[in-house]
Amino acid sequence: MLTLALKYRPKTLNEMIGQTHLLGEGAILQKLISTDTLPHTFFYGPPGCGKTTLARIIASLLERPFYEMNATTLKIEDLRKIFKEYRNALQKPLIFIDEVHRLSKNQQEVLLPFMENASALIIGASTENPYYSLTAAMRSRSHLFELEAISQTEMRDYLDKVLEEENLAAEEEAKEYLVFSSGGDVRAMLNLLESAKAVEEPVRLPTLKKIRPHAMQAGSSECESHYELTSAMIKSIRGSDIDASIYYLARLVDGGEPAEFIARRLAILASEDIGNANPPALNLASSTLNIVKHIGYPEARISLSQLVIYLASSPKSNAAYMAINTALKDIQAGEIHPVPSHIKTHAKAYLYPHDFNGWVAQSYLTVPRKYYDSKQIGFKKTLWTWHEKIKGTSNK
């Protein structure tokens, strides 16, 4: 008997949930598939967003022989057998490799010539951005497309459809929990529903919570509350209110918000809102993110609390955030200036600062611009003093 997740797995592009940025009308991926011009492609995105399903649909639409593999168990000899079998075939196979971020360098090198010769269409999937795990040679022969977590609205519509098709009853609170606690993972939502309906019908919230005590992504029973609580914590830290920051952290922890998600948001804040006003803030945030990955709840709450108190107590500066944003805005507006000739590679006119006691006057931009504004808050005052002293040591 098919599980709900398998029974309701989309079989056509029109049945795919979400991903309108890739599969909507006029979207680039949709065009590449419909015109059979899709190159080797790697999909990445959170679990349950449709990566494997999409690969199967593509294989069906292109009427290609389909081979599904996992990078953790993939054997080079198996690949070579497939390539050999279709060496002289008119229709080349589609080879789908899940967890491509686990492909070894040797496995990637074996794939390269077959990708180059179009011996097969290679499609991979990963929950991690494969840009960092695939070699440059692999990336140059393929496209990378990011799939997004399914939205709350799309999840609810899909749930209602399944409940109607299966003639299943579920209380409203149970439906809300099925959606928000699954964090955009359709498979996880249907698996939870299937377990709950085996226990009772109509499906009720207490039963769901016994099976899945904590949400996989969200931190409250409503999507809006999840984002509002996270926003409230960040703004309280930015406003240096320690008690409010801890309160909202506690709300998120109690609501089952993943410790890693909280730590990631705090790491962003450490650079965006504190920066060089207190540089150790980023180090502590990085350490906390690493720690909570390994220990999890309930102990992770202590490390998160320590970090929140430290960040709320730190002097605040958004100078680094503003500097890079302003520079990017200039570049995107077309301000592309050539590198001055005297600082190009092997330029003979370049003045080596170490030959001048650490600093010498010379231009590094053809068009001078000011992006960084140090208000000398916290440690930034020390940094600015260092900066001015460096310039004061020149033997002009």
C-alpha positions as CSV (number, residue, x, y, z in Angstrom):
1,M,0.0,0.0,0.0
2,L,1.4,3.4,-1.0
3,T,2.1,6.0,1.6
4,L,0.4,9.3,1.3
5,A,3.6,10.9,0.3
6,L,4.1,8.5,-2.5
7,K,0.4,8.4,-3.5
8,Y,0.2,12.2,-3.9
9,R,3.7,12.8,-5.4
10,P,3.2,15.1,-8.4
11,K,3.5,13.4,-11.7
12,T,3.5,16.5,-14.0
13,L,4.9,20.0,-13.9
14,N,1.4,21.4,-13.4
15,E,1.0,19.3,-10.3
16,M,4.3,20.6,-8.7
17,I,3.7,22.7,-5.6
18,G,5.4,26.0,-5.4
19,Q,8.6,26.8,-7.3
20,T,6.8,29.3,-9.6
21,H,10.1,31.2,-9.9
22,L,11.4,28.2,-11.8
23,L,8.2,26.6,-13.2
24,G,5.7,29.3,-13.6
25,E,4.6,30.7,-17.0
26,G,7.7,32.1,-18.8
27,A,10.1,30.8,-16.1
28,I,13.5,29.8,-17.4
29,L,13.5,26.2,-16.1
30,Q,10.1,25.6,-17.6
31,K,11.3,26.8,-21.0
32,L,14.5,24.7,-20.9
33,I,12.4,21.6,-20.1
34,S,9.7,22.2,-22.6
35,T,12.2,22.8,-25.4
36,D,14.4,19.8,-24.4
37,T,17.4,22.1,-24.0
38,L,18.0,21.4,-20.3
39,P,21.7,21.0,-19.7
40,H,23.3,19.1,-16.8
41,T,21.5,20.6,-13.7
42,F,21.8,20.5,-10.0
43,F,18.8,21.4,-7.8
44,Y,19.3,22.4,-4.2
45,G,16.8,23.4,-1.5
46,P,15.3,22.2,1.8
47,P,13.9,18.7,2.3
48,G,10.5,17.9,0.9
49,C,10.4,20.8,-1.6
50,G,10.3,18.5,-4.7
51,K,13.8,18.1,-6.0
52,T,13.6,14.3,-6.6
53,T,10.0,14.6,-7.9
54,L,11.1,17.3,-10.4
55,A,13.9,15.1,-11.7
56,R,11.4,12.2,-12.2
57,I,9.0,14.4,-14.0
58,I,11.7,15.8,-16.3
59,A,12.8,12.2,-17.2
60,S,9.2,11.3,-18.0
61,L,8.6,14.5,-20.1
62,L,11.8,13.9,-22.1
63,E,11.1,10.2,-22.4
64,R,14.5,9.3,-21.2
65,P,15.6,6.1,-19.4
66,F,15.8,7.1,-15.7
67,Y,18.4,6.0,-13.2
68,E,18.2,7.2,-9.6
69,M,21.3,7.0,-7.4
70,N,22.6,8.4,-4.1
71,A,26.0,9.9,-3.8
72,T,26.6,8.1,-0.5
73,T,26.4,4.6,-2.2
74,L,27.2,5.5,-5.8
75,K,29.8,3.2,-7.4
76,I,31.9,4.3,-10.3
77,E,31.5,0.9,-12.0
78,D,27.7,1.2,-12.0
79,L,28.0,4.6,-13.8
80,R,30.4,3.2,-16.4
81,K,28.0,0.3,-17.1
82,I,25.2,2.7,-17.8
83,F,27.3,4.9,-20.1
84,K,28.5,1.8,-21.9
85,E,25.0,0.5,-22.4
86,Y,23.8,3.7,-24.0
87,R,27.0,4.4,-25.9
88,N,25.3,4.1,-29.3
89,A,21.7,4.8,-28.3
90,L,19.9,7.7,-29.8
91,Q,18.1,8.5,-26.6
92,K,20.6,9.0,-23.8
93,P,19.6,8.3,-20.1
94,L,18.9,10.7,-17.4
95,I,21.0,9.9,-14.3
96,F,19.7,11.5,-11.1
97,I,22.1,11.7,-8.2
98,D,20.8,12.6,-4.8
99,E,22.9,14.3,-2.1
100,V,25.4,15.5,-4.7
101,H,27.3,17.5,-2.1
102,R,28.7,14.1,-0.9
103,L,30.2,13.3,-4.3
104,S,34.0,12.7,-3.9
105,K,36.4,14.5,-6.1
106,N,37.2,11.2,-7.8
107,Q,33.6,10.6,-8.6
108,Q,33.2,14.1,-10.0
109,E,36.3,13.6,-12.2
110,V,34.8,10.3,-13.6
111,L,31.6,12.1,-14.5
112,L,33.3,15.0,-16.3
113,P,34.1,13.4,-19.7
114,F,30.6,11.8,-19.9
115,M,29.0,15.2,-19.1
116,E,31.3,16.8,-21.7
117,N,30.3,14.3,-24.3
118,A,26.6,14.3,-23.4
119,S,26.6,10.6,-22.7
120,A,23.8,11.2,-20.3
121,L,21.8,14.0,-18.8
122,I,23.0,14.4,-15.2
123,I,20.6,15.9,-12.7
124,G,21.7,16.2,-9.0
125,A,19.9,17.2,-5.8
126,S,21.1,18.5,-2.5
127,T,19.9,20.1,0.6
128,E,23.1,22.2,0.6
129,N,24.2,24.6,-2.0
130,P,26.4,22.4,-4.3
131,Y,28.4,25.5,-5.4
132,Y,30.7,24.8,-2.4
133,S,31.0,21.0,-2.9
134,L,31.2,20.7,-6.7
135,T,34.4,21.4,-8.5
136,A,34.7,24.4,-10.8
137,A,34.8,21.9,-13.8
138,M,31.5,20.4,-12.7
139,R,29.9,23.8,-12.3
140,S,31.1,25.0,-15.7
141,R,29.2,22.1,-17.3
142,S,26.0,22.6,-15.5
143,H,23.3,25.0,-14.1
144,L,22.4,25.3,-10.5
145,F,18.8,26.0,-9.5
146,E,17.5,26.7,-6.0
147,L,14.1,25.3,-5.0
148,E,12.4,27.1,-2.1
149,A,10.5,25.7,0.9
150,I,6.8,25.3,0.1
151,S,4.9,28.3,1.5
152,Q,2.3,28.0,4.3
153,T,-0.5,28.8,2.0
154,E,0.5,26.2,-0.6
155,M,1.0,23.6,2.2
156,R,-2.5,24.3,3.5
157,D,-4.1,24.0,0.0
158,Y,-2.3,20.8,-0.6
159,L,-3.3,19.4,2.8
160,D,-6.9,20.2,2.2
161,K,-6.8,18.5,-1.1
162,V,-5.3,15.3,0.4
163,L,-7.9,15.3,3.3
164,E,-10.7,15.6,0.8
165,E,-9.3,12.9,-1.5
166,E,-8.8,10.6,1.4
167,N,-12.1,11.5,3.0
168,L,-10.2,12.2,6.3
169,A,-11.3,14.5,9.0
170,A,-9.0,16.8,11.0
171,E,-9.7,19.5,13.6
172,E,-8.7,23.0,12.5
173,E,-5.9,23.3,15.1
174,A,-4.5,20.0,13.9
175,K,-4.5,21.3,10.3
176,E,-2.6,24.4,11.4
177,Y,0.0,22.3,13.2
178,L,0.4,19.9,10.3
179,V,1.3,22.9,8.1
180,F,3.5,25.1,10.3
181,S,5.3,22.3,12.1
182,S,6.5,20.8,8.8
183,G,8.5,23.8,7.8
184,G,7.7,23.7,4.1
185,D,8.4,20.0,3.9
186,V,5.4,18.4,2.1
187,R,6.7,14.9,2.7
188,A,7.1,15.5,6.4
189,M,3.5,16.9,6.6
190,L,2.0,13.9,4.9
191,N,4.0,11.4,7.0
192,L,2.8,13.1,10.2
193,L,-0.8,13.0,8.9
194,E,-0.5,9.3,8.1
195,S,0.8,8.4,11.5
196,A,-1.9,10.5,13.2
197,K,-4.8,9.0,11.2
198,A,-3.6,5.5,12.2
199,V,-4.2,6.6,15.8
200,E,-7.5,8.4,15.6
201,E,-10.0,10.2,13.4
202,P,-10.7,13.0,13.3
203,V,-7.0,13.9,13.7
204,R,-6.5,16.1,16.8
205,L,-3.7,18.4,17.9
206,P,-2.7,16.5,21.1
207,T,-2.0,13.4,19.0
208,L,0.1,15.3,16.5
209,K,2.2,16.8,19.3
210,K,2.8,13.5,20.8
211,I,4.2,12.2,17.5
212,R,6.1,15.5,16.7
213,P,6.6,17.5,19.9
214,H,8.5,20.3,18.2
215,A,8.1,22.1,14.9
216,M,10.7,21.4,12.3
217,Q,11.1,25.0,11.4
218,A,8.4,27.4,12.7
219,G,8.3,28.7,16.2
220,S,4.6,29.2,16.8
221,S,1.2,28.0,15.6
222,E,1.0,30.8,13.0
223,C,3.4,31.7,10.3
224,E,3.0,35.4,11.2
225,S,3.9,34.7,14.8
226,H,7.0,32.8,13.8
227,Y,8.4,35.8,11.9
228,E,7.0,38.3,14.3
229,L,8.8,36.7,17.3
230,T,12.1,36.4,15.4
231,S,11.8,40.0,14.3
232,A,10.9,41.1,17.9
233,M,14.0,39.3,19.3
234,I,16.3,40.9,16.7
235,K,14.9,44.4,17.3
236,S,15.1,44.0,21.1
237,I,18.8,43.0,20.8
238,R,19.4,45.9,18.4
239,G,17.8,48.2,20.9
240,S,20.0,46.8,23.7
241,D,17.0,45.5,25.8
242,I,18.4,42.4,27.4
243,D,15.2,41.3,29.2
244,A,13.0,41.7,26.1
245,S,15.6,39.8,24.0
246,I,15.6,36.9,26.4
247,Y,11.8,36.8,26.5
248,Y,11.5,36.5,22.8
249,L,14.3,34.0,22.7
250,A,12.3,31.9,25.3
251,R,9.2,32.2,23.1
252,L,11.0,30.9,20.1
253,V,12.7,28.0,22.1
254,D,9.4,27.1,23.7
255,G,7.7,27.1,20.3
256,G,10.2,24.5,19.0
257,E,12.2,26.9,16.8
258,P,15.3,25.1,15.6
259,A,18.4,26.2,17.6
260,E,20.4,26.4,14.4
261,F,17.9,28.8,12.8
262,I,18.1,31.1,15.9
263,A,21.9,31.0,15.9
264,R,22.1,31.8,12.2
265,R,19.9,34.9,12.7
266,L,22.0,36.0,15.6
267,A,25.2,35.5,13.6
268,I,23.8,37.8,10.9
269,L,22.9,40.4,13.6
270,A,26.5,40.2,15.0
271,S,27.8,41.6,11.7
272,E,24.9,43.8,10.6
273,D,24.2,45.6,13.9
274,I,27.4,45.3,15.9
275,G,30.2,44.8,13.5
276,N,33.6,46.3,14.4
277,A,32.0,48.2,17.4
278,N,32.7,44.8,19.1
279,P,34.4,42.3,16.8
280,P,34.3,39.4,19.3
281,A,30.5,39.4,18.9
282,L,30.9,37.6,15.5
283,N,33.3,35.1,17.0
284,L,30.9,34.2,19.8
285,A,28.0,34.0,17.3
286,S,30.1,31.6,15.1
287,S,31.0,29.5,18.1
288,T,27.4,29.3,19.3
289,L,26.2,28.3,15.8
290,N,28.8,25.5,15.8
291,I,27.9,24.4,19.4
292,V,24.2,24.2,18.9
293,K,24.6,22.1,15.8
294,H,26.2,19.4,18.0
295,I,24.4,19.6,21.3
296,G,20.8,20.5,20.3
297,Y,18.1,21.2,22.9
298,P,17.6,21.4,25.8
299,E,21.2,22.5,26.5
300,A,21.4,24.7,23.3
301,R,19.1,27.1,25.0
302,I,21.9,28.1,27.4
303,S,24.4,28.9,24.7
304,L,21.8,30.9,22.8
305,S,20.9,32.8,26.0
306,Q,24.6,33.7,26.6
307,L,24.9,34.9,23.1
308,V,21.7,37.0,23.2
309,I,22.8,38.7,26.4
310,Y,26.2,39.4,24.9
311,L,24.8,40.9,21.7
312,A,22.2,43.0,23.5
313,S,25.0,44.4,25.8
314,S,27.4,45.2,22.9
315,P,27.8,48.7,21.4
316,K,25.9,48.9,18.1
317,S,27.2,49.8,14.6
318,N,25.8,49.1,11.1
319,A,28.7,50.8,9.3
320,A,30.0,47.5,7.7
321,Y,26.4,46.7,6.5
322,M,26.0,50.2,5.1
323,A,29.4,50.3,3.5
324,I,29.0,47.1,1.4
325,N,25.4,48.0,0.5
326,T,26.4,51.5,-0.8
327,A,29.3,50.0,-2.8
328,L,27.1,47.4,-4.3
329,K,24.5,50.0,-5.2
330,D,27.1,52.0,-7.1
331,I,28.3,49.0,-9.0
332,Q,24.8,47.9,-9.9
333,A,24.1,51.5,-11.1
334,G,27.0,51.1,-13.6
335,E,29.9,52.6,-11.7
336,I,32.5,50.2,-13.0
337,H,35.9,51.9,-12.8
338,P,39.1,50.4,-14.1
339,V,41.8,49.3,-11.6
340,P,44.5,52.0,-11.5
341,S,47.5,50.9,-13.6
342,H,50.0,51.2,-10.8
343,I,48.3,48.5,-8.6
344,K,47.7,46.0,-11.4
345,T,49.5,42.6,-11.2
346,H,53.2,43.1,-11.7
347,A,52.9,46.9,-12.0
348,K,56.4,48.5,-11.8
349,A,55.0,51.8,-10.5
350,Y,53.4,50.1,-7.4
351,L,54.6,51.5,-4.1
352,Y,55.1,48.6,-1.6
353,P,53.9,50.0,1.7
354,H,56.3,47.8,3.7
355,D,59.2,49.7,2.0
356,F,57.8,52.9,3.6
357,N,57.3,51.8,7.2
358,G,53.9,50.4,6.5
359,W,52.1,53.1,4.6
360,V,52.6,55.4,1.6
361,A,50.3,57.8,-0.1
362,Q,49.0,56.4,-3.4
363,S,45.5,56.0,-5.0
364,Y,43.7,52.7,-5.1
365,L,40.5,53.9,-6.9
366,T,40.5,55.8,-10.2
367,V,37.4,57.6,-8.9
368,P,37.7,58.2,-5.1
369,R,34.6,57.2,-3.2
370,K,33.7,57.1,0.5
371,Y,31.8,54.1,1.6
372,Y,32.8,53.6,5.2
373,D,31.7,56.0,7.9
374,S,33.3,55.3,11.3
375,K,31.3,56.9,14.1
376,Q,34.0,55.6,16.4
377,I,31.6,53.6,18.5
378,G,33.1,51.0,20.9
379,F,36.1,49.2,19.5
380,K,35.7,51.1,16.2
381,K,37.4,54.1,18.0
382,T,40.5,51.9,18.6
383,L,40.4,50.7,15.0
384,W,40.2,54.3,13.7
385,T,43.0,55.3,15.9
386,W,45.1,52.5,14.5
387,H,44.1,53.5,11.0
388,E,45.2,57.1,11.5
389,K,48.4,56.0,13.2
390,I,49.2,53.8,10.2
391,K,49.0,56.7,7.9
392,G,51.1,58.8,10.3
393,T,54.1,56.4,10.0
394,S,54.8,57.2,6.3
395,N,58.2,58.5,5.3
396,K,57.0,61.0,2.8
